[in-house]
Amino acid sequence: MPNEEMLLIPGPTPVVDSIYDAMAQETRGHTDPRFAAIYKNAIEKTREMLKTDGEVFVISGSGTIAMEMALVNTVAAGERLLIISQGFFGDRFQHLAKAFGINADIIQSEWGKQVDPAAVEEKLASHSYNAVTITHADTSTGVAADLDTLVPIIKKHGALVILDGVCATAAMEEDMSKSYGEGKIDVVLTGSQKAIGVPPGLAVVAFNGTALAAREQMERVPAYYCDIYNWIPIMHNPQKYFATPPVNLIYAYDEGMKLVLAEGMDNRYKRHEAYGKAVRAALAEYGMKAIADEDSAAATLSCILYPEGMDDAEFRASLAKKGVIVAGALAHLAGKAFRIGHMGNTTEDMLEKAIVLIGETMNEVGFEADIQKAVDRFRELALPVA
């Protein structure tokens, strides 16, 4: 199935033919052994990607379902949660905590900046928290969390680390076997539609042994669908039944995970890092500045400020007519910036073409853009992975 447009938004992201083909296979019964084998294979590939020997869950739902599953199975009502937020989606954990009676505190950074580690240290020293949430790459700002700094601080204070990888998993390192000082990342949550490059509809969550022990201490959780105890038997043997899985989407996810692992995780990390730097540098030649500094910018997407006087709606509509879809900014940045994804199945050729078409659109709406200079800068940085 040909993609008629370049979908360069923070998600969903472009889908390749082999994933479309997998999704178009015959729908089988959800307990059919042929489907169960594919489902089990997809689960094991996810385990390999995250390098965990804990429990992995691949279920029907969105990234928000994954956030909910991660939270309700580790933090009980009345317990304390610290939220490290670097944008709109970090803030969302406040709403989840409130819904489940969890006492939540939040440390919010200025948009475009990382949270100050000293503020995290101070907060953790002042209270005992059961868990801390970190958004690895906030979709609203394009800011990446500094895991090498934050995770050791959190583990020193004995809290679980819940990592929201919705816009990072499969593009930015999330190695659950890696030691950060006194501990490891305990929970990683994500969705299918971003750096994994599969259509929306799957929530993916991984728990290590420490996180599973936290669930064991809870007599019950305020959930049914999101209770991991209802899903563990199915993840071990997908021929068992709890809730009907999205059969064809599991086919697609299995193919997507096959592509992820075939490329190799280190190669994927390097490719995404190079693409992000190249896109931001090229757009800077047009007078378009990323709100995140380069040393804190995510590899998967960028939030780009317009030159003074550019009309957001006109720019994005004109660009869409050329077949390039980018997203508007959120909250107080709405109308002042746009967001461009450069993750998953996006290619160097796609991104270079987008840089050209963005330049053409700028010229059309009355802003001078040196397209060749921007393309040269992009090519300089978007080096192929050796």
N, C-alpha and C positions, 0 to 999 in steps of 0.2 A: 504494500500500500504506500504510494508516494506521499510524502509530507508536502502539502501545498504551501505551507508557510514555515518560517523559522520561528519557532516558539522559544524566544529568549527571555522568558520571564523567570521569577524565582521558583517556579514549579506550577503545573507540570512542565516537564522538559521533553525535548524531541525523542521520539520512539523510532527505533530502527526496524527494518523489514523482518529480521529474524524473530523479533519479539512480537510484532504483529502476526506473523505466521504462526507462532506458537499459540497465541491467544485465539486464533481462528480454528484451532483443531476441534474435533468433535467433543461436545460436552458429554462427559461420562458421569455416572453416579458418584456421589461424593465418598462412598465407601468401596467403590470399585478398586480392586487391588492394583490395577494399572495406574489409576489416578493417585492412589495412596503412595505408590512408589515415587511418583514425581513430587508429591508434596513432601515426603520425607527427604528426598534429595535436596529440595529447596531449603528445607530447615537446616540440613547439615552444611550446605554451602554458606548459609548465613552464619552459622557457628564458626566456620573456617574464616570468613571475612573479618569477624570481630575477635577471633582468637580467644574464645571462651570455652570452658568446660562446664559452664552452668547450664541453665535452661534458656532456650530460645523459643519465642512465640511469633508466629506469622499468621495473622488473623485478618478477617475482613474488618475494615475500618480506616479511619484517617489518622494523621499525625496526632490529632487531639485525643483520639481513643488511646493511642500509644502513651501520651502524656498521662492520661487518667490511669491506665493500667500500671504504669511505673509508680505513680504516687500512692494509690489506694492499697497496694500490696506491700508497701514499705513503711508508711507513716500513718499511724492511727489517729482518730479524732482526739483532740486534746494535746497531741504531741506537737513538737516544734519543727518548723521547716524554715530554712533560710533560702531565699531566692536571689540568685545573682543574675541581674537583668542588664542587657546591653541593647535593649530595644523592645518593640511591641510584643514580640512573642515570648520573651523572657517574662514580661509582665503578666502574661496569660496564666502562669502558675498561681498568681494570687487568686484568680477566680476559681480555679480548681480547688485550691486549699480551702477557700471559704465554703464551697459546696459540700465539702466532706468534714467540716468542723475542725480542720487543722489550723493551728496557730502559726501564721506565717509572718515573717519579717522579710523585707526586701531591701537590697542594695542596688540602686539604679545608677548607671553611668550616664553621663551626658551623651546624647545620641552622636554616634561617630567615634566615641572613645571606649576604651576598655574600662572595666571596673578597677578601682584602685585596690591592689592586693592588701595594702595596709588596712583598708576599711573592712575587708573580709576578716583579716586576722583579729582586728579589734572586736568585731561583732561576735565571732566565734568564742573569743575569750570571755565575753560578757554574759553569754547564755550557753546552755547545753542544747544543741540541736540534734534531732534524729537524722536529718538528711539535709543536703544542700543541692539545689538544682542549678545547673549551668547550661545555657544555650550555646552550643559549640559555634554555630554561625547564625547570627540573628538575621532573619529574612528581611526585616524592615530596614536595617542599617548597613548590612554587609560587614559587620564587625565580627571578628573571630575571637573566641575566648583563649586566653593563655593557659592551657591545661598544665603545662610544666610548672607554672607558678602556683596556680590555684589548687590543684588536686593535693599536693603535699601539705598545704596549709589546712585544708579541710580534713584530711586523714589524721593529721597531728591531733586534731580535736575530737576524733572518734566518730565523725558523722559519715553517713553514706553519701556517696557521690552519684547523683542522678544526672546523666548527660543527655540533653536533648540534641540528638544528631539529625533532626529532620532535614536540615539543609547542609549536612556535612558528611553523613555516612556514605562510604564508598568513594569519597573524594578527599577527605581530611582524616588523618590517622586517629583511629578510635580502637586501640589495641587493649582489650580487657585483660590481657596477660601481663601487661607492662606494669612494673612497680614505679610508683611515684612516692618517693620517700617511704612513709610508713604504710602505704596501702595502694589499692588499685581503683579504677573506675568500677563501680558496683552495678550500675544499670545504664544501658544505652537504649534509647528509643528513637525510632525513625519511621518514615513512610516510604512507599514504593516509588513515588512520582518525581523525585528530585535527582540526586546524583546517581541513584541506581538506574534511573532512566526507563522505568516501567509505568504504564498508566496508573492513575490514582485509584486507591481503593484498598490498599493493604497497610495495616499497622504492624510494625516489627519492634519487638522488645526483647532484650537479653538481660538476664539476671545472673550475677555470680553467686557463689556460695554464701557470702556475707549478706547479700540482699535476700536470698532465699531463707536464711536464718531469721531475718527480720519478719518475713511473712509468717514463719513458723511460730513466732511469739505472739501473733495476733489471733485471738480466738475466732474472729470473723472479720470480714471486710464489708464495707457498705456498697457492695456491687455483686452482680451475678455474672453478666457477660465478661466483665473485666477481672474477675477473680481468677488468678493464675492456677489455682487448684482445680478449677473446672477444665482448664486447657492442657495441663501437663500430660494426662493420659493420651490426649489426641496428638500432641507433639511427639510423643514416644511411639505411638501407633496410629497413624492417620486413618486407619480403617474403623477406628472407634468413632462414636458420634457424640458431639455436644451441641454444636450449632453448624449449620451448613456452610462450608467454605465456598468462596467464589472460584469454582473449578477452573474456568478459563483464565482468570487472572493469576491463579497459581501456576498454570502453564507458562504464562508470560513472565512471571517472577522467576521461575526456575531458569528460563532462558536468559533473563537479565543477569542473574547471579552467575551464570556460566560465563557470560561475557566479562563481567567484573573480574572474576578470578583468572580468566585466561589472559587478560591484560597484565595482571599482577598488581598487587596493592601498592608497592613502592612506585611502580610506573604511573599508576593512576594519581597518586599524590603529587608526583613531580609534574605530570601533565596539567592537572588542575591549577597548581601553583603558577606554572608558566602562563597558562591562558589568562588567569586573573590579572597578573601583572601586565601582560601584553595589552589586554583590553583597556585597562585603566590608563596605561601610558599613551595608547593611541587616542583615546577620548580626551586626554589632557591637551593634546595638540589642537583640539577644537575649542579649547577654553572650557571644557567640561571636567570638573574636579570631583573625585570621589570624596564622600564625607568621611570615610575612614582613612587614617594615615596608612601608608604602605606597610608599616611594621605591625599593624593590627587588622589588616584587611583580610577578609575571607577569600578562600580560593574558589568559591562556588558562585558567588554573585557579588555585584557592586551596586551601591546606591550613588547615583551621579547627579551632582548639582548642575542646573542649567546656567548658561551665561545670562547675565542680567537682561531682562526684557523678553526672554523666550517664552512663548505660550505653550504650556504643557499639552493641552488637548490638541492643539493644532499640530504640534510636532509629532506626537504619538499617532495621531490619525493619519498624517501624511506618510509616516514611516510604515504603518500597517498596510497602506495601499501598495507599498513596494514589497510586501510579504514578510516584513520583520516585525514581530510583536514583542514589545517591551512593556513593563508594568509601571503604573504610576507609583508615587511614593505614598507613605502612610502618615497619619496624624499631622503634626505641624509642618511636615515636609511636603504634604500634598500640594501639587502645583509648582513646587520649587525644584523638584528632582524626579528622576525616573530610575527604575531598577532593572538591571540587565543580568540575566543568568548566563553563566559560562561553564556549565557542568554536565555530567552524565554523558550522553551520546553526542553532545555538540562536538564539532570538528574544527580544526584550524581553518579550513576553507570556509565553513559557515561563518565563523567569527570575523574573518577578514572581509567577507562579502558584507556582513552587517556594518562593519566600520565604514566601508565605501558608501553604503546606502544611507547611513546616518549623516555622513558628510554631504551627500547630495541633498538630503532633506534639509539640512541646515542652510545650504546655499539657496534652496527654494523658498525658505521662509524668511530670508533676509539676513542671514548670519554668514560671515565669511568662514570657509573651512578649506584648509589645504589637505585635500584627500591623500595625495601621494605621500606627503610627509607623515600623515597618520598611519598609512599602510606600511611605510618603511619602518616606523617605530614598532608597529605590531609585529612585523616579521622578525625584527631584531630580537624580540623577547619570547615569541611563541615558538621556541625551538622544539623540534621533535625529540621525544625521549629516546636516548641511546639504548 
